[in-house]
Amino acid sequence: MNTILFKYLILNFFKVTLNSILIFVSLGVILNLFEEIEFFKNLNLSFTLPLILTLSYVPTLILELLPFIIFLSSMFYFLRLRSSKDLLSMKVFGFSNLKIILILSFFSFFLGLVVLFAVNPITSTLVKYYETEKAKYSIDLDHLISINKNGVWIKEINAGGYKIINAEKLNNKSLEKVSVYIFDNNHKLIRRIESESARVDTKPWQMKNVYLYDFIEDYNIFLENYGFEIGKTLDEINSMYKNLNTISFLDLVLNYSALNKKGYSKALLVEKINKFISLPFFLFLMVVLSAIFTIGSLKNKQNFYYILVSIFVCVAVYFFKDVSIALGQTEKISLTLSVWVPLIAISLFCLIGVIQINEK
């Protein structure tokens, strides 16, 4: 009987969670599709491309909202257990409140592990495809910056032609081993610049140990210092390094040193890894938190009350997470601690709540 009840709990909770995810996916597709259609409205393209890009982006959005989806799913599931009297029936067969909560919480923890190792590699690939494809149609083509296994790539278009810059990596405020190719409007290479390094926090960029090859006037010279005119700033380049959604959890762990050498900030890499690791624990706590507000109370309340509680808790947790991360990014506390502080606070609250639930 215990095995049957265990399967009943898990299966029905999974169905509720899956339905909640599908609802959020539908909302995400509808909202993001309007944004993509607006982006492509002046281009002679079919409806297919905005739809494909939307379907590529939404899974990453769902992954970020997963803790709150689990919380809402748990709230709904616990309320259904109470209203159908299933909760009382389970207690007759020896399933205490605490046991039910732990079963569903550990299932959510396991779900978080599946997301990290099976789902996240797919979502990171999809968001990488999304950014690459959308960049091809960007009207603001002079702001194209890409980072891949071959280093940093920058393209800037101006009235006289365009420039393509490749660098091995970004080290603090400098690009290292820089190659610049300058083309005219007819795609003819007119100049090439090779530099040992380039300071990119100033305009113009300050290059050192520069070899300049001019193919129009047919000469080449060596310069110890050279001011290279370009519109890109350090902030623009750094913004690409901050977008770690294109890198999966497994890639972050297995290629940590390579990513750091490529120019990704060590602090940001550590923060992202800790966010991934904390996900299963976050899902675990969201189930416990929802139980405190539902089966933790013996009084039957109107559904409106639970809706308000759900909204308030989601907003409060989200705000708390953002504040904590902001403290970490401003170096008030360590970035690693900033990821775990909200979970520690929620854990303490849940511990008190579970003790009270178990006594009922």
N, C-alpha and C positions, 0 to 999 in steps of 0.2 A: 504493500500500500504506500509506503514511504517513497518508493521509486516512482510509482505512478504520479503521486502528488508533486514530486520533484520535477518530473518531465512536464507536468501540467503547468507549473509555475514558469519554468524556463521557456517553454514553447509559446505560451500566451504572452509573456513579457516581450519575447522576441518579435511576435506579430505586431504588438502595439508599437514597439520601437521602429520596426520596419515601415509601418504605416505613417508614423510621424516623420521619418526621414523622407518618404515619398512626398508627403505634403510640403515639406520645406524645399525639396528639389523642385516641385512644381512651381512654388512661389518664386524660387530663385531663377528658374528658367524664364518665367513670365516677366519678372522685373528686369533681369539682365538682357533679355531679348530686345526690349524696347530701347535700352541703352545702345546695344550693338546696331540696331536698325538706324538709330539717330546718327551713329558714327559713320555708317556707310551710305547714308541717304543721298549724297551727292555723287556717288560712284555707280556706274552701270553694272551692278552685280546682282546675282540671284539671291533669293531668300535663304538659300542653302548655307552660304558662308556665315552669316550672322548666327544661324541656328547651331552650326557646328562649333563655332567659337564659344557660344553660350554653354553648350554641353561640355566643353572642355574646361570652362572656368568654374561652373557651379560645384563640381565635386570638391574642389579646394575650399570653397566657401562653406559647404556642408561640414567638412572636416573641422574647420575653425569653430563652427557652431555646435559641434557634436555634444559637448558637455551639457549645454542648455537644452538640446533636443532630448538627451537622456533624462534630464531633470523633469521636463514636461511629460515625457512618456511615462516616467515612474509615477508622477502625480496622478495621471489619468488611470494608470493600472491599479494603483492602490485604492483609488476611489471606487473603481469598478469592483474590486475585491470586497470592499466594505458594503457597497450597495446590494451586491448579489448574495451576501451572507456567506460567501466562500471562505472569508477570513475566519469566521466562527467555526465552520466545518473543519478547517485545517487544524485549528487549535484542539478540536476533539481528538484528532489523530496524532497529537503530540508536536505539532508545528507551532512553536512560539513566535511572537512578533519578531524577536531577535533572529531566529533561525530563518524566517522568510526574508527578512532584510538582507542577511548575509548571503543567502543563496543568490538573490538577484544582484547584489553588489559585486560578488565575485564573478558572476556572469558578465557584468558590465566591464569589470577589470579585464577579463579574458577577451571581450570584444575590443577593448582598447589595444591589446597586444596584436590582435588580428589586423586592426587598422594600421598599426605601426609597420608591421612586417609584410603585409599583403596588399593593403589598400593604398597606403601612402606612396609607394613607388609608382603606382599608376597615376595618382592625382598630380604628383610632381612632374611626370612626363606630359600630362595633359596641359598643365598650366605653362610649361615650357613651350609647348606647341602653340598655345593661345598667344603668348607674348611674341613669339617669332612671326606667326602669321599676321597678327594685327600690326606689327611694326612695318610689314611690307606695304601696307595701305595707309600708313600714317601720313597725314598731310604735312606734318612738321618733320620732314625727313632730315633736317639738319640737326636733329636731336637723337640720332640713332646711336646707341651704345650697346655693345654686346660683350658678354663674357663667356668664354668657353675653354676647352682644353688647350687651345692655341693662344690663350692670353686674353688681353683686352683689345677690343676692336671699336673704333670710333669713326663715324662718317659725318662730315659737315659739308653742306652745300651752300654756295654763295653765288653771286651774280656771274663771276668769271669761270666757274666750274665747281669742282668738289675735291675734298681731301679725304683720304683714308689713312687712318693712323692705327698701327699695331704696336703693342707693347707686351713684354713678357709678363709683367705683373705690376700691381700698384703697391708701393712700399711707403707707408705713411703719406707724405704729400708729394711723392715723386713716382713717375712712371719709369720703369727700368727697361733698357735695351729697346729703344723706340725707333720705329721705322715709319716714315711719312711719305705717302705717294700723292702728288698733286696733279690733277687732271684738268683739262679745259672742258668746255661744253661739248666738244666733239669726242670726248672720252680718250683724248690723246695725253699720254704721260709727258708732263713738261718739267717736272722736278722731283727729285727724291732726296730725302733727308734721313741720315742715320745718326742717332745720338745715343750716348751712353746712358743718359738720364734726362728727365725733364720735370722741373718743378711745376705742378699744375694748380697750385693755390694762388697763382698770380696771373695777371694778363698784361703782356703776352707771357706765354710759358717760357721759363728760363731753362734753356738746354745747355748741356755741357758736353765737351769733346764731340763736336758735330762735324760730320762729313756731308757736304752739300753738293749734289750733282744737278746741274742745269742742262737739260737736253735741247733747249731752244738756242741758247748762246754757246752750247758745247764747252762747258768748263766744269771743273770740280775743285772745291777748296776745303781746307780744314779750319774750323773755328773752335776756340776753347769755350766761348760763350756765344749764345745766339738767342735772340728773342723771337719766338714763333707766335705769330698772330693766329688766334683761334678763339671761338666763342665759348668753348667748354670750360667748366669750372670743376673744382674738386668736389663740390657738393653734388653735382650732376653725376659724376663718376661713382661717387660713394653710394648714391641712391641705388645703383644697380647691385652693389655688394650687399645692401641691406635686404634685398628681396631673395630670401632663402627658400621660398615656396617651390622654386624650381629644382631644389635639391632634396632628395628623400632622406629619411632617417638613416637608412643603411649606408647611403653615400656619405652622409655627414660623419658617421662613425668610422667607416672603412677608409675614407679619403680625407680625414681631418687634416693631416699634415700637408697634403698636396693642395687642399683648398686654402689653407693658411699661407702657404708659399705663393699661391697665385694672387694673394692680396686680400682675401676675405679676413675681416677682423677676427682675431682670436676670441674677443669678448662676445661678439655676435654669434660666432659658431657655438661657443659654450652655452649661451643663452638659448639658442634654438634647440640644441641637443637636450638641454634640461626641460624645455617645453614639451618635447616629444616624450621624454621619459616620464614626465608628470601626467601625461594624458590618461593612462589606465587608472592611476590613483584619483585623478579628477573625476572620472566617470564613476568610480566606486563611491566617492563621497557625495556625488549628485544624487545617487539612489538613496543613500542614507538620509540626506537632507530632505528629499521629497517625502520619505517615510515619516519624518518627524512632524511635518506639517499636515499629514493625512491620517495615518493610523496611530499617530502619537496622541491624537485627541479622541476622546470617547464621545464627544458631542457631534451630532449631525449638523452640518452647516450648509448653507446654500452654495451652489456652484460658483456664484459670483464671488464669494469669499475666496475660494481656491484660485480663481482666475487672477484676482488682485494679488494674492500671495505669490503666485507664480511669476507674475510680471515684476513685482517688487524684488523678489529674490534674484531673478535673472539680471535685472539692472544693477542691483547692489553688488553681486559677485563680479559682473563685468567691469563695473566702475572700480572696484577694489583691485582687480587684476591690473587694470590700466594704471592706476595710481602707483602700485607696487613696481611695475615695469618702468614707469617714469622715474621713480626714485633710483632704480638700478642704472638707468641710462644717464642720469645726472650724477652718478657716483656717490649718492647719499648712502646707499648700501650696495653690496656686490650684486652683479647681474644674476648670478646663480641663486642667491638668497631671494632676490626679487621675484623669481619664478615660483619659489616654494612657500613664501610667506602667506599668500592667500590660502594655499592648501593646508598649511599648519593651522591657520585661524579657523578654517571650516572644520578641520578635524577635531579641534577642541570643542567647538559648538556641537558637532555631531556626537561626540563622546558623551556629553552631558545629556543630550536628547535621547540617545539610545538607552542609557541607564534608566531614564524615566519611562521609556516605552516598554522595556523589558519587565518593569514592575507592574504593568497594567495587565 
